[in-house]
Amino acid sequence: MKLSERTAPSTAACTSTAFSSRRRASGSPPFPRRRSQEVRPISATSSRCRRSAKSSAVSRSATPTPRTRSTNSVPTAKASITWSSGCRSKVLDRDSLFALLRRRPDVEAPNLVAVDAADRLILDEAATALSDAPAGSVAVIGDHYGALTLSAAVTHDSTGIRVFQDPLTGEQALARNAEAAGLTSCYRQCSLGQDLLEGVRVVLLQLPRSLSELAEIAEAIARHADPGVVVFAGGRNKHISTGMNEVLHRSFASVRATLGRQKSRVLIASGPVASARSSFPVTEHIDELGLDVVSYGAAFAGSTLDIGTRYLLDFLPRVDPAAETAVDLGCGTGILAVSLARLRPGISVIATDQSAAAVASASATARANGVADRVSTLRDDVMSTLPTGSCDVVLCNPPFHVGAAVHTGVALKMFAEAGRVLRSGGEMWTVYNSHLGYRGRLQRLVGRTDVVGRNAKFTVTRSIA
Ligand SMILES: C[S@@+](CC[C@H](N)C(=O)[O-])C[C@H]1O[C@@H](n2cnc3c(N)ncnc32)[C@H](O)[C@@H]1O
């Protein structure tokens, strides 16, 4: 399955049909028993981006579409998409917009922001291109909480903005912030592919953390966008590496870096060079597990085996032999889900993650290993849509990041949700870096928790709900 084929609609991106309210209302079990289922900062390679250069790079002659804000139509080769209404914002300028942006439902904390200096720099560097862009020719990729999308709408009256965000919490935060700002009709969520990029001349991109995620995005833009497309890819200096320049150079003839500002920088790419075939997904055989792992660009660890996951796998034979239902919480490529399904022919597993790439990867990994009839996938924020008391086992290798920040917030949300979704007596198996000392939290949020293994780096616990 190509990433572009994934179903990841905004706020309703559940790819599982297992937990519909209809099913629950009719008394069917919520958990179907046999579901067929360097980093060295880049130095500026040129002086600060000149407006004239950006304007000429956005080739107006390539697609002579007039700005038609009143009709709100997106020009595409196949059809025009009509927008429900114009954008009538409740906020008048960028500063008042930024003041109302929130991160929720993602973790909120005093040290975690909804808008950063990279957002501001991307918007400033792209200002002329955004003002010149015809309606429907702007795409935003990796917007954290809506600062890029909504600011383009407020400051440049951009309409028909197409958006792709890999994490579901990003989609949900954008939707809530758009509602608060009165800007819900200015954008729509798309999957990473033709629907997102066809006819697009300006791309605003928050640089992802991994090079493979960036490579997949760059390939998609080069393949589907207008030949005159200009990409404004920004991030915090500490997260930008020379490797990012190289990755962009594989898909664009020109890549240059702007001068930095407030510890942030923007890479400007133009002259797309489409490769004959996509490099994603990647499939690798992991000899020690006898498993084929399939990964899209943004999936955690790619198609390799994380060392924490490897340690947790040692404990799978000790999972309750009577268990019929399990959840791989924060599944990534689905290695835990698929391994458990192979070990226990009688068990059904839901592999769930908020990342669109992870969910697509886990589905593909299940298919590649012949257990797709018992491993289903669900794109969800910490399995919040699964019914209370509905499963026997939860497996979890929780993230210790929220976005790029080291933070325990998501892990704690996961523990609390595991305590809710497990039936009484159900088991949660967790692996974590020992210094995080999660045992007490697990005990409080899930139930009695025993340390069942510890090596030089990791601890594995079993909690009984
Ligand atoms: C340490 S990785 C573990 C991946 C996989 N289980 C493995 O063992 O290789 C943590 C995973 O949690 C996912 N994650 C982060 N925030 C999440 C959230 N709010 N809801 C669901 N999954 C989330 C990440 O996308 C990532 O795939």
The ligand as an SDF file (V2000), in Angstrom:
LIG
                    3D

 27 29  0  0  0  0  0  0  0  0999 V2000
    9.1930    4.0740   20.9990 C   0  0  0  0  0  0  0  0  0  0  0  0
    8.0730    4.0000   19.5950 S   0  0  0  0  0  0  0  0  0  0  0  0
    7.6440    2.2680   19.6320 C   0  0  0  0  0  0  0  0  0  0  0  0
    7.2130    1.7480   18.2600 C   0  0  0  0  0  0  0  0  0  0  0  0
    6.9840    0.2450   18.1840 C   0  0  0  0  0  0  0  0  0  0  0  0
    6.0280   -0.2180   19.1440 N   0  0  0  0  0  0  0  0  0  0  0  0
    8.2550   -0.5270   18.3720 C   0  0  0  0  0  0  0  0  0  0  0  0
    8.3540   -1.1340   19.4100 O   0  0  0  0  0  0  0  0  0  0  0  0
    9.1220   -0.4880   17.4930 O   0  0  0  0  0  0  0  0  0  0  0  0
    6.6350    4.8350   20.2280 C   0  0  0  0  0  0  0  0  0  0  0  0
    5.4810    4.9370   19.2510 C   0  0  0  0  0  0  0  0  0  0  0  0
    4.4190    5.6680   19.8980 O   0  0  0  0  0  0  0  0  0  0  0  0
    3.7700    6.4220   18.8990 C   0  0  0  0  0  0  0  0  0  0  0  0
    3.0200    7.5310   19.5210 N   0  0  0  0  0  0  0  0  0  0  0  0
    3.4960    8.7530   19.9250 C   0  0  0  0  0  0  0  0  0  0  0  0
    2.4880    9.5020   20.4050 N   0  0  0  0  0  0  0  0  0  0  0  0
    1.3730    8.7600   20.3130 C   0  0  0  0  0  0  0  0  0  0  0  0
    0.0090    8.9770   20.6510 C   0  0  0  0  0  0  0  0  0  0  0  0
   -0.3910   10.1470   21.1800 N   0  0  0  0  0  0  0  0  0  0  0  0
   -0.8800    7.9900   20.4010 N   0  0  0  0  0  0  0  0  0  0  0  0
   -0.4860    6.8260   19.8480 C   0  0  0  0  0  0  0  0  0  0  0  0
    0.7910    6.5450   19.5130 N   0  0  0  0  0  0  0  0  0  0  0  0
    1.7020    7.5000   19.7420 C   0  0  0  0  0  0  0  0  0  0  0  0
    4.8710    6.9050   17.9740 C   0  0  0  0  0  0  0  0  0  0  0  0
    4.3430    7.2660   16.7080 O   0  0  0  0  0  0  0  0  0  0  0  0
    5.7810    5.6550   17.9360 C   0  0  0  0  0  0  0  0  0  0  0  0
    5.4430    4.8220   16.8640 O   0  0  0  0  0  0  0  0  0  0  0  0
  1  2  1  0
  2  3  1  0
  2 10  1  0
  3  4  1  0
  4  5  1  0
  5  6  1  0
  5  7  1  0
  7  8  2  0
  7  9  1  0
 10 11  1  0
 11 12  1  0
 11 26  1  0
 12 13  1  0
 13 14  1  0
 13 24  1  0
 14 15  1  0
 14 23  1  0
 15 16  2  0
 16 17  1  0
 17 18  1  0
 17 23  2  0
 18 19  1  0
 18 20  2  0
 20 21  1  0
 21 22  2  0
 22 23  1  0
 24 25  1  0
 24 26  1  0
 26 27  1  0
M  CHG  2   2   1   9  -1
M  END
$$$$
